[in-house]
Amino acid sequence: MTHPPGSKPGRSVFLGIGWICVGLGCLGLLLPLLPTTPFLLLAAWAFGRSSARWRHWLRRHPQFGPLIRGWQDHHVIPPWAKGAASVAIAGSFAWLTVSRDWPLWVYAVMAAMLGCVLVWIVSRPSRPPAP
């Protein structure tokens, strides 16, 4: 049986998802291959369906809030975050190519997928539109 997001069980599920994503996002600050921002954006979405209090806390957080507000309000990724994502993607691909012995087609598929992700990230606006 599924529960709508507004019901008590539905809110509890989304609240749990939010906190799991906050935890994974915090781990991503320490572990190089685990992304931080996507988990925090997912947490903000889940909190938006479960708890205005925790959504507000995450949007006002001193470290995470600016990125989350920028994405939710204007769909922008600041230049420093684009640079960090580019370095992380390139570093991850380099590490995989050095540490694994996979067929060439696997590396080609990974390069194509990571390249598409990188193009998408870089093509997002860097600043909100002028008023």
N, C-alpha and C positions, 0 to 999 in steps of 0.2 A: 504494500500500500504506500503510495506517495502522498506527501503532505505539501500543501502549497507553502511558498516562502513566508507568508504572513502568519501561518499557524505556529503554535508553540514548538512542536517537533521540527517543523521546517526551519524556524529561527535557530534552534539549537544546532541543527546540522550545519547551517551556514556559519554560525559562530565558531563551531569546531573547525570548519574548513579555514576560516579566517585566521585562527590562532595557529593552526598547523602551518599555514603559509607564512605567517610572521616568523615562526621558528625556522622554517627553511630559508627564508630571506636573511635572517640573522646568521645562519650557518654559511650562507653564500658570501658573507663578508670575510669569512675565514678560509673557506675552501675555494681554490681557484677555478674549478670547473663547474661550480654550482652558481647559477645566476641569482642575483638578489632582486633586481627590479621587477621581473615578471611575477615572482612570488608575492611581492608587496602590492603590486597592482591587483593581483587576484585576491589578496587579503582585503584590500579596500573594497573590492566588488562584493565579497562575501559579507563583510561588515555592513555594507550598504543594504543588504537584504536581511540583516539580523539585528544590528545594534547601532543606532545613531550615535550613541556615546563612544563606541570603539572606532567607528568610522571617523568621527570628529577627532579623536585622539591620534589616529594614524595620519590624517590629513594635516594636523597641526604639529606632528612630530618634527623636532628640529633638523634631524638628518634626512628622514624619508619624506616628510611632507612636501617640500618643494617639487620633487620629482613627480609625486603622485598627483598633486594639484595641477602641475603643468600638463600632464597627460590627460587627466580627467576633464579639465576645463578647456584645453586648447589643442590637445593631441600634439604636443611639442616634446622633443627630446633635446635637452641642452647640448651644446657642442662637446663639453667635457664628457658627458655620458656616451655620446657617439664615439668619441675617441677611446674611452675605456672599453666599450663593447667591441670596437674594432681590434684592439690589442688582445682582448680575451679570446675572440674568435680566431684570430691569426695564431695566437699562442697555443690554443687548444688543438688546432689543426696541425701545427708544427709538432707538438708533443705526440700526437697520435701517429704521425708519419714516422717519427723517430723510434717510438716505443713499441710499435706493432708491425707485424709482418703479414699484411693482408694483401689480397690481389689488387692489382692496379685499378680495376673497375670500382672497387670499394672506395678508394681514395678519390676517384673522379666523382662518384656520386656524392660523397661527403663535401668535396670542394664546391660542387654545384649547389648543394643545399645551403651550405654556410655562406656561399657567395650571394645567393638570393636573400638570405636573412640580412646580410650586411648591406646590400643595396637598399632593402626596405628600410632599415634603420637610418642609413645616411640620407635617404630621400625624405624623411619626415622633417617638418619645419623645426627650426632651432629656437625660434622666439614666437611668442603670441602675436597675432595680427595687431597692427596699430589701430587704436580706437578711432 
